[in-house]
């Protein structure tokens, strides 16, 4: 890496080393935003724009709840996260395995 400028060092050295950590961070961020409840509740005003977690609250009443619809909606809410986890499972494992390593 002698004679390389900062951009070359970043793209050829730093970015490949931190690739698994960045992918894991992106997946955790996606999961957190997918299941967000409070921010869409504050921002969205009409039920046509509600996200799935907000829409599921419409089926919970004060005196009764439609559990079959709530559980089906919860499955559809969890299904993309489960698929993404199984597709990128190797990055989770690799990032967790490298967190305990020490430089020798």
Buried (B, 14 or more C-beta within 10 A) or exposed (E): EEEEEEEEEEEEEEEEEEEBBEBBEEBEEEBEEBEEEEEBEEEEEEEEEBBBBBBBEEBEEEEEEBEEEBEEBBEEBEEEBEEBEEEBEEBBEBBEEEEEEEEE
